[in-house]
Amino acid sequence: MNQHGGYRGDRQDMLDFSININPLGMPPRLPYDLEAAIADLGRYPEPDGAAHKKRLAARLGVAPEQLILGNGGIDLIYLYTRSVGRGRPSAAVVVPTFNEYRLALAMNGWDPITLWETGADSDFRIDSDAFTAMVGRTRPDAVFICNPNNPTGMAYSPAFLCGLMDRCDPAIHWFIDESFIDFSAKDSCRDLLAGERRLVLLRSLTKFFGIPGLRLGYALGHPAIIRAMENDQMPWSVNALALAALDTVFDDARFIADSKSYMAKERHRVYMGLERLDGLAVYPSSADFHLCRLESGTAAALNARLNNRGINIRTCEDFTGLGEAYFRIAVKKKADNDRLLAALKEELDRWD
């Protein structure tokens, strides 16, 4: 099992930087709307959330047949690989990245799965010539890209990704995970849904709106792909409380604007603080976290020392293309970030 999901130890006071959730929490009205929605728990919700899906599609400017709701982003990753993956198809995954793509592909019989590595020397950016040459050579049925990428924070513009697609076989499916796009200055690839591209965009509401325990996400895509996913989806995959949240979270324009503004400023401030630390490299990020690399030693050893201080980080040895020196830290509230920066400085100053 992957290591995502946060600190699992016994300390109740642990400040957990392994969790990359909006530090401002959830929209302030949401708890009250959820409390009111409890009265509806005695009734079945719509099996596919059709009315909520129609309202969300109108908000996003897409057709309802281009949208599917899910029990969080991971649910939709597994649903896509199960419903589209008939007859041992093949895939290419840009790594290092979220491990669930590879696990879902393998579980559902995709073979081969090509892991195409980006490198630290380019801040883990895709080389378009090398990448499209690989796609032309291996001819995968689907390509998986996380944008912004977890754990590197690298993000691409729609124009860059459109360029990749246009240089490859139009029959290829493109699965673009935009779970962290709301934290980024980059635009969504939603406009690329027009036409006949075999494109799926994954959106998780748990990160930006601070509701990982509620499990809520959606995917946008070519109607034929969405239809195939719907045919494989279990009824009532999204519960009544999650459907109620779907109507609430997008209405708070101030929360959305404040979250974007806070993240842009605090992410940069934390980046500058990390860059000043001796013995540490930090990579540019467009998400709500930073990837770091120790110049010596292991992230696990550093985390053990930080745990003694009540701080936890996400070690990255399980990400293909990274290693024991890498770790990821979330951008949290200013005081928490200052505490981490101070602890890192003290530990690295006496690092063997």
Salt bridges, closest charged atoms under 4 A:
ASP13 OD2 - ARG11 NH2 2.89
ASP33 OD2 - ARG29 NE 2.78
ASP40 OD1 - ARG43 NH2 2.21
GLU46 OE1 - HIS52 ND1 3.99
GLU100 OE2 - HIS4 NE2 2.86
ASP111 OD2 - ARG88 NH2 2.82
ASP129 OD1 - ARG167 NH2 2.85
ASP166 OD1 - ARG197 NH2 3.11
ASP169 OD2 - ARG139 NH2 3.05
GLU178 OE1 - ARG203 NH1 3.67
ASP182 OD1 - ARG203 NH2 2.93
GLU196 OE1 - ARG198 NH1 3.45
GLU196 OE1 - HIS222 NE2 3.06
GLU230 OE2 - LYS53 NZ 2.92
ASP232 OD2 - ARG86 NH2 3.05
ASP247 OD2 - HIS52 NE2 3.54
ASP247 OD2 - ARG55 NH2 2.82
ASP251 OD1 - ARG59 NH2 2.93
ASP258 OD2 - ARG254 NE 3.71
GLU266 OE2 - ARG269 NH2 2.68
ASP318 OD1 - ARG314 NH1 2.82
ASP338 OD1 - ARG269 NH1 2.90
ASP338 OD2 - LYS334 NZ 3.18
GLU346 OE1 - ARG309 NH2 2.65
GLU347 OE1 - ARG305 NE 2.85
GLU347 OE2 - ARG309 NE 2.79
GLU347 OE2 - ARG350 NH2 2.97
ASP349 OD2 - LYS345 NZ 2.81
